[in-house]
Amino acid sequence: MYGKRLPIVDATGAPEGSAPSAGSAVGTAATTHTKHATFEYLTTRKDELVGWARKFSLFPYPFVTACCAMEFMAVSASAYDTDRFGAALPRFSPRQADLLMVVGTVTQKQAPILLKVYEQMCEPKWVMAFGVCASTGGFYQNYASLPGIDRIIPVDIYVPGCPPRPEMVIDGIMRLQEKIANGRHPIINDTF
């Protein structure tokens, strides 16, 4: 079932390679290969369903290095309750997480470690730059600090501030959820 490709059909529903019907001319719109409206409807509904499920099941991996850790702890506490957004349980293994939250300053020596953590995460994965130091290097404009984690890994959401308030972090999580819900979610691709 999974290894077989679905047959391509033309607009009349005839399989590919079959003879054209008597009323259609070769090369016209009647013989072009199109998808059925039912398939498009089911694919759209599948994307909405998978997007809804993924946006409320974020498992963050906190890569915490500096003073923004206090704000991360505040966001995780009961006063702000990120459990309402489906992002409550931090995973301390990259293989169990899908949201990498880089919290604080990243130095040049930590950059290969961050890249390795990112590469160990399973697809789909998202990255949040938590604070100005993770986003741009902050006020550490020297040779030892990395001027933004987007130099080594792709970033989906930037949360500014030094340190960012918990409300800003929750807003960043909500914007990431919108991005996840509105995205395409292929379950089977060409390599599977």
ChimeraX commands (.cxc) that place a marker at each C-alpha (Angstrom):
marker #1 position 0.00,0.00,0.00 radius 0.5
marker #1 position 2.67,2.50,0.97 radius 0.5
marker #1 position 5.17,1.53,-1.70 radius 0.5
marker #1 position 2.74,1.81,-4.62 radius 0.5
marker #1 position 2.26,5.07,-6.46 radius 0.5
marker #1 position -1.28,6.21,-7.14 radius 0.5
marker #1 position -2.24,6.13,-10.84 radius 0.5
marker #1 position -2.42,9.42,-12.67 radius 0.5
marker #1 position -5.79,9.96,-14.26 radius 0.5
marker #1 position -6.98,12.50,-16.77 radius 0.5
marker #1 position -9.93,14.86,-16.40 radius 0.5
marker #1 position -12.37,12.16,-17.54 radius 0.5
marker #1 position -11.12,9.68,-14.92 radius 0.5
marker #1 position -9.43,7.37,-17.43 radius 0.5
marker #1 position -6.05,5.90,-16.42 radius 0.5
marker #1 position -2.87,7.33,-17.91 radius 0.5
marker #1 position -1.91,5.84,-21.26 radius 0.5
marker #1 position -5.42,4.73,-22.21 radius 0.5
marker #1 position -6.90,5.67,-25.56 radius 0.5
marker #1 position -8.78,8.99,-25.66 radius 0.5
marker #1 position -12.55,8.82,-25.82 radius 0.5
marker #1 position -14.37,9.47,-29.08 radius 0.5
marker #1 position -15.54,12.93,-28.09 radius 0.5
marker #1 position -12.17,14.33,-27.02 radius 0.5
marker #1 position -9.31,15.49,-29.17 radius 0.5
marker #1 position -5.69,14.72,-28.35 radius 0.5
marker #1 position -3.90,17.72,-26.84 radius 0.5
marker #1 position -6.99,19.48,-25.52 radius 0.5
marker #1 position -7.85,20.25,-21.94 radius 0.5
marker #1 position -9.95,17.08,-21.77 radius 0.5
marker #1 position -6.85,14.84,-21.83 radius 0.5
marker #1 position -4.61,16.82,-19.47 radius 0.5
marker #1 position -3.62,15.12,-16.23 radius 0.5
marker #1 position -5.28,16.83,-13.28 radius 0.5
marker #1 position -6.12,15.95,-9.72 radius 0.5
marker #1 position -9.72,15.44,-8.71 radius 0.5
marker #1 position -11.45,18.02,-6.57 radius 0.5
marker #1 position -12.05,15.34,-3.94 radius 0.5
marker #1 position -8.30,14.71,-3.66 radius 0.5
marker #1 position -7.62,18.44,-3.29 radius 0.5
marker #1 position -10.31,18.73,-0.62 radius 0.5
marker #1 position -8.95,15.78,1.35 radius 0.5
marker #1 position -5.38,17.06,1.07 radius 0.5
marker #1 position -6.42,20.49,2.34 radius 0.5
marker #1 position -8.35,18.97,5.22 radius 0.5
marker #1 position -5.38,16.73,6.05 radius 0.5
marker #1 position -3.07,19.76,6.20 radius 0.5
marker #1 position -5.50,21.58,8.49 radius 0.5
marker #1 position -5.85,18.57,10.79 radius 0.5
marker #1 position -2.12,17.85,11.00 radius 0.5
marker #1 position -1.36,21.56,11.45 radius 0.5
marker #1 position -3.87,21.83,14.28 radius 0.5
marker #1 position -2.41,18.77,16.00 radius 0.5
marker #1 position 1.20,19.92,15.60 radius 0.5
marker #1 position 0.60,23.45,16.82 radius 0.5
marker #1 position -0.77,22.21,20.14 radius 0.5
marker #1 position 1.89,19.56,20.72 radius 0.5
marker #1 position 5.16,21.48,20.85 radius 0.5
marker #1 position 7.94,19.84,22.81 radius 0.5
marker #1 position 10.60,22.48,23.50 radius 0.5
marker #1 position 14.27,21.75,24.00 radius 0.5
marker #1 position 15.72,24.64,26.03 radius 0.5
marker #1 position 19.31,25.43,25.02 radius 0.5
marker #1 position 19.86,27.77,27.98 radius 0.5
marker #1 position 23.19,29.53,28.31 radius 0.5
marker #1 position 22.81,32.87,30.12 radius 0.5
marker #1 position 20.64,35.27,32.11 radius 0.5
marker #1 position 17.54,34.77,29.95 radius 0.5
marker #1 position 17.17,31.47,31.80 radius 0.5
marker #1 position 15.36,33.31,34.60 radius 0.5
marker #1 position 12.71,34.52,32.17 radius 0.5
marker #1 position 12.46,31.03,30.68 radius 0.5
marker #1 position 11.77,29.70,34.18 radius 0.5
marker #1 position 9.15,32.41,34.68 radius 0.5
marker #1 position 7.42,31.45,31.44 radius 0.5
marker #1 position 7.39,27.81,32.51 radius 0.5
marker #1 position 5.97,28.66,35.95 radius 0.5
marker #1 position 2.29,28.56,36.83 radius 0.5
marker #1 position 1.71,32.32,36.50 radius 0.5
marker #1 position 2.05,32.16,32.69 radius 0.5
marker #1 position 1.32,28.47,32.16 radius 0.5
marker #1 position 2.63,27.56,28.71 radius 0.5
marker #1 position 0.67,24.32,29.07 radius 0.5
marker #1 position -2.33,26.22,27.66 radius 0.5
marker #1 position -0.42,26.45,24.39 radius 0.5
marker #1 position 0.74,22.84,24.32 radius 0.5
marker #1 position 4.37,23.72,25.06 radius 0.5
marker #1 position 4.66,22.85,28.73 radius 0.5
marker #1 position 6.92,19.82,28.94 radius 0.5
marker #1 position 10.53,20.61,28.08 radius 0.5
marker #1 position 12.43,17.71,26.58 radius 0.5
marker #1 position 16.09,17.45,27.44 radius 0.5
marker #1 position 16.86,15.15,24.55 radius 0.5
marker #1 position 16.91,16.64,21.04 radius 0.5
marker #1 position 15.46,13.43,19.62 radius 0.5
marker #1 position 12.25,13.98,21.60 radius 0.5
marker #1 position 11.86,17.71,20.88 radius 0.5
marker #1 position 10.55,19.67,17.92 radius 0.5
marker #1 position 11.07,23.25,19.17 radius 0.5
marker #1 position 14.62,24.40,19.90 radius 0.5
marker #1 position 14.54,27.41,22.20 radius 0.5
marker #1 position 17.96,29.05,22.19 radius 0.5
marker #1 position 17.93,31.09,25.38 radius 0.5
marker #1 position 20.77,33.56,25.92 radius 0.5
marker #1 position 24.24,34.22,24.56 radius 0.5
marker #1 position 25.89,31.64,22.32 radius 0.5
marker #1 position 29.68,31.78,22.10 radius 0.5
marker #1 position 31.84,30.64,19.20 radius 0.5
marker #1 position 32.81,27.53,21.19 radius 0.5
marker #1 position 29.16,26.64,21.77 radius 0.5
marker #1 position 28.16,27.08,18.11 radius 0.5
marker #1 position 29.20,23.54,16.99 radius 0.5
marker #1 position 27.31,22.07,19.96 radius 0.5
marker #1 position 24.18,24.03,19.04 radius 0.5
marker #1 position 24.48,22.87,15.43 radius 0.5
marker #1 position 24.83,19.24,16.55 radius 0.5
marker #1 position 21.74,19.55,18.78 radius 0.5
marker #1 position 19.80,21.03,15.84 radius 0.5
marker #1 position 20.91,18.23,13.51 radius 0.5
marker #1 position 19.84,15.57,16.03 radius 0.5
marker #1 position 16.27,16.87,16.15 radius 0.5
marker #1 position 13.68,15.03,14.06 radius 0.5
marker #1 position 11.62,16.69,11.34 radius 0.5
marker #1 position 9.54,18.81,11.55 radius 0.5
marker #1 position 11.53,21.14,13.78 radius 0.5
marker #1 position 11.35,24.80,14.63 radius 0.5
marker #1 position 13.78,27.25,16.26 radius 0.5
marker #1 position 13.06,30.20,18.55 radius 0.5
marker #1 position 15.76,32.80,19.29 radius 0.5
marker #1 position 14.93,33.80,22.86 radius 0.5
marker #1 position 16.32,37.24,23.71 radius 0.5
marker #1 position 18.49,39.78,21.98 radius 0.5
marker #1 position 21.73,37.85,22.57 radius 0.5
marker #1 position 20.46,34.79,20.71 radius 0.5
marker #1 position 18.97,36.99,17.99 radius 0.5
marker #1 position 21.85,39.40,17.28 radius 0.5
marker #1 position 24.61,38.80,19.81 radius 0.5
marker #1 position 23.25,41.51,22.10 radius 0.5
marker #1 position 25.64,43.94,23.67 radius 0.5
marker #1 position 28.47,41.38,23.45 radius 0.5
marker #1 position 30.02,42.68,20.25 radius 0.5
marker #1 position 33.33,40.83,20.54 radius 0.5
marker #1 position 35.20,37.94,19.02 radius 0.5
marker #1 position 33.91,35.33,21.50 radius 0.5
marker #1 position 30.14,35.69,21.05 radius 0.5
marker #1 position 28.15,34.58,18.04 radius 0.5
marker #1 position 26.36,37.55,16.38 radius 0.5
marker #1 position 23.03,35.75,16.10 radius 0.5
marker #1 position 22.26,32.06,15.92 radius 0.5
marker #1 position 20.87,32.49,12.41 radius 0.5
marker #1 position 24.49,32.35,11.23 radius 0.5
marker #1 position 24.53,28.59,11.88 radius 0.5
marker #1 position 20.91,27.35,12.04 radius 0.5
marker #1 position 17.64,28.65,10.52 radius 0.5
marker #1 position 15.44,30.60,12.94 radius 0.5
marker #1 position 11.64,30.64,12.73 radius 0.5
marker #1 position 10.74,33.10,15.51 radius 0.5
marker #1 position 12.75,35.93,17.09 radius 0.5
marker #1 position 11.72,37.08,20.57 radius 0.5
marker #1 position 13.43,40.42,21.29 radius 0.5
marker #1 position 14.26,41.88,24.67 radius 0.5
marker #1 position 16.98,41.81,27.26 radius 0.5
marker #1 position 15.56,39.75,28.85 radius 0.5
marker #1 position 12.23,39.29,27.07 radius 0.5
marker #1 position 9.13,39.45,29.23 radius 0.5
marker #1 position 7.11,36.23,29.58 radius 0.5
marker #1 position 4.26,37.87,27.64 radius 0.5
marker #1 position 6.60,38.37,24.67 radius 0.5
marker #1 position 7.66,34.73,24.80 radius 0.5
marker #1 position 4.05,33.58,24.87 radius 0.5
marker #1 position 3.34,35.88,21.91 radius 0.5
marker #1 position 6.28,34.27,20.09 radius 0.5
marker #1 position 4.88,30.80,20.81 radius 0.5
marker #1 position 1.48,31.88,19.51 radius 0.5
marker #1 position 3.00,33.28,16.31 radius 0.5
marker #1 position 4.93,30.05,15.82 radius 0.5
marker #1 position 1.69,28.12,16.27 radius 0.5
marker #1 position 0.07,30.24,13.54 radius 0.5
marker #1 position 3.02,29.52,11.27 radius 0.5
marker #1 position 2.74,25.78,11.96 radius 0.5
marker #1 position -1.03,25.71,11.45 radius 0.5
marker #1 position -0.87,27.57,8.13 radius 0.5
marker #1 position 2.01,25.50,6.71 radius 0.5
marker #1 position 2.01,22.42,4.50 radius 0.5
marker #1 position 2.42,19.11,6.28 radius 0.5
marker #1 position 3.46,16.36,3.87 radius 0.5
marker #1 position 3.19,12.93,5.44 radius 0.5
marker #1 position 4.44,10.95,2.44 radius 0.5
marker #1 position 7.05,12.44,0.12 radius 0.5
marker #1 position 9.17,11.19,-2.79 radius 0.5
marker #1 position 11.78,9.50,-0.59 radius 0.5
marker #1 position 9.29,7.59,1.58 radius 0.5
marker link #1:1,2 radius 0.2
marker link #1:2,3 radius 0.2
marker link #1:3,4 radius 0.2
marker link #1:4,5 radius 0.2
marker link #1:5,6 radius 0.2
marker link #1:6,7 radius 0.2
marker link #1:7,8 radius 0.2
marker link #1:8,9 radius 0.2
marker link #1:9,10 radius 0.2
marker link #1:10,11 radius 0.2
marker link #1:11,12 radius 0.2
marker link #1:12,13 radius 0.2
marker link #1:13,14 radius 0.2
marker link #1:14,15 radius 0.2
marker link #1:15,16 radius 0.2
marker link #1:16,17 radius 0.2
marker link #1:17,18 radius 0.2
marker link #1:18,19 radius 0.2
marker link #1:19,20 radius 0.2
marker link #1:20,21 radius 0.2
marker link #1:21,22 radius 0.2
marker link #1:22,23 radius 0.2
marker link #1:23,24 radius 0.2
marker link #1:24,25 radius 0.2
marker link #1:25,26 radius 0.2
marker link #1:26,27 radius 0.2
marker link #1:27,28 radius 0.2
marker link #1:28,29 radius 0.2
marker link #1:29,30 radius 0.2
marker link #1:30,31 radius 0.2
marker link #1:31,32 radius 0.2
marker link #1:32,33 radius 0.2
marker link #1:33,34 radius 0.2
marker link #1:34,35 radius 0.2
marker link #1:35,36 radius 0.2
marker link #1:36,37 radius 0.2
marker link #1:37,38 radius 0.2
marker link #1:38,39 radius 0.2
marker link #1:39,40 radius 0.2
marker link #1:40,41 radius 0.2
marker link #1:41,42 radius 0.2
marker link #1:42,43 radius 0.2
marker link #1:43,44 radius 0.2
marker link #1:44,45 radius 0.2
marker link #1:45,46 radius 0.2
marker link #1:46,47 radius 0.2
marker link #1:47,48 radius 0.2
marker link #1:48,49 radius 0.2
marker link #1:49,50 radius 0.2
marker link #1:50,51 radius 0.2
marker link #1:51,52 radius 0.2
marker link #1:52,53 radius 0.2
marker link #1:53,54 radius 0.2
marker link #1:54,55 radius 0.2
marker link #1:55,56 radius 0.2
marker link #1:56,57 radius 0.2
marker link #1:57,58 radius 0.2
marker link #1:58,59 radius 0.2
marker link #1:59,60 radius 0.2
marker link #1:60,61 radius 0.2
marker link #1:61,62 radius 0.2
marker link #1:62,63 radius 0.2
marker link #1:63,64 radius 0.2
marker link #1:64,65 radius 0.2
marker link #1:65,66 radius 0.2
marker link #1:66,67 radius 0.2
marker link #1:67,68 radius 0.2
marker link #1:68,69 radius 0.2
marker link #1:69,70 radius 0.2
marker link #1:70,71 radius 0.2
marker link #1:71,72 radius 0.2
marker link #1:72,73 radius 0.2
marker link #1:73,74 radius 0.2
marker link #1:74,75 radius 0.2
marker link #1:75,76 radius 0.2
marker link #1:76,77 radius 0.2
marker link #1:77,78 radius 0.2
marker link #1:78,79 radius 0.2
marker link #1:79,80 radius 0.2
marker link #1:80,81 radius 0.2
marker link #1:81,82 radius 0.2
marker link #1:82,83 radius 0.2
marker link #1:83,84 radius 0.2
marker link #1:84,85 radius 0.2
marker link #1:85,86 radius 0.2
marker link #1:86,87 radius 0.2
marker link #1:87,88 radius 0.2
marker link #1:88,89 radius 0.2
marker link #1:89,90 radius 0.2
marker link #1:90,91 radius 0.2
marker link #1:91,92 radius 0.2
marker link #1:92,93 radius 0.2
marker link #1:93,94 radius 0.2
marker link #1:94,95 radius 0.2
marker link #1:95,96 radius 0.2
marker link #1:96,97 radius 0.2
marker link #1:97,98 radius 0.2
marker link #1:98,99 radius 0.2
marker link #1:99,100 radius 0.2
marker link #1:100,101 radius 0.2
marker link #1:101,102 radius 0.2
marker link #1:102,103 radius 0.2
marker link #1:103,104 radius 0.2
marker link #1:104,105 radius 0.2
marker link #1:105,106 radius 0.2
marker link #1:106,107 radius 0.2
marker link #1:107,108 radius 0.2
marker link #1:108,109 radius 0.2
marker link #1:109,110 radius 0.2
marker link #1:110,111 radius 0.2
marker link #1:111,112 radius 0.2
marker link #1:112,113 radius 0.2
marker link #1:113,114 radius 0.2
marker link #1:114,115 radius 0.2
marker link #1:115,116 radius 0.2
marker link #1:116,117 radius 0.2
marker link #1:117,118 radius 0.2
marker link #1:118,119 radius 0.2
marker link #1:119,120 radius 0.2
marker link #1:120,121 radius 0.2
marker link #1:121,122 radius 0.2
marker link #1:122,123 radius 0.2
marker link #1:123,124 radius 0.2
marker link #1:124,125 radius 0.2
marker link #1:125,126 radius 0.2
marker link #1:126,127 radius 0.2
marker link #1:127,128 radius 0.2
marker link #1:128,129 radius 0.2
marker link #1:129,130 radius 0.2
marker link #1:130,131 radius 0.2
marker link #1:131,132 radius 0.2
marker link #1:132,133 radius 0.2
marker link #1:133,134 radius 0.2
marker link #1:134,135 radius 0.2
marker link #1:135,136 radius 0.2
marker link #1:136,137 radius 0.2
marker link #1:137,138 radius 0.2
marker link #1:138,139 radius 0.2
marker link #1:139,140 radius 0.2
marker link #1:140,141 radius 0.2
marker link #1:141,142 radius 0.2
marker link #1:142,143 radius 0.2
marker link #1:143,144 radius 0.2
marker link #1:144,145 radius 0.2
marker link #1:145,146 radius 0.2
marker link #1:146,147 radius 0.2
marker link #1:147,148 radius 0.2
marker link #1:148,149 radius 0.2
marker link #1:149,150 radius 0.2
marker link #1:150,151 radius 0.2
marker link #1:151,152 radius 0.2
marker link #1:152,153 radius 0.2
marker link #1:153,154 radius 0.2
marker link #1:154,155 radius 0.2
marker link #1:155,156 radius 0.2
marker link #1:156,157 radius 0.2
marker link #1:157,158 radius 0.2
marker link #1:158,159 radius 0.2
marker link #1:159,160 radius 0.2
marker link #1:160,161 radius 0.2
marker link #1:161,162 radius 0.2
marker link #1:162,163 radius 0.2
marker link #1:163,164 radius 0.2
marker link #1:164,165 radius 0.2
marker link #1:165,166 radius 0.2
marker link #1:166,167 radius 0.2
marker link #1:167,168 radius 0.2
marker link #1:168,169 radius 0.2
marker link #1:169,170 radius 0.2
marker link #1:170,171 radius 0.2
marker link #1:171,172 radius 0.2
marker link #1:172,173 radius 0.2
marker link #1:173,174 radius 0.2
marker link #1:174,175 radius 0.2
marker link #1:175,176 radius 0.2
marker link #1:176,177 radius 0.2
marker link #1:177,178 radius 0.2
marker link #1:178,179 radius 0.2
marker link #1:179,180 radius 0.2
marker link #1:180,181 radius 0.2
marker link #1:181,182 radius 0.2
marker link #1:182,183 radius 0.2
marker link #1:183,184 radius 0.2
marker link #1:184,185 radius 0.2
marker link #1:185,186 radius 0.2
marker link #1:186,187 radius 0.2
marker link #1:187,188 radius 0.2
marker link #1:188,189 radius 0.2
marker link #1:189,190 radius 0.2
marker link #1:190,191 radius 0.2
marker link #1:191,192 radius 0.2
view
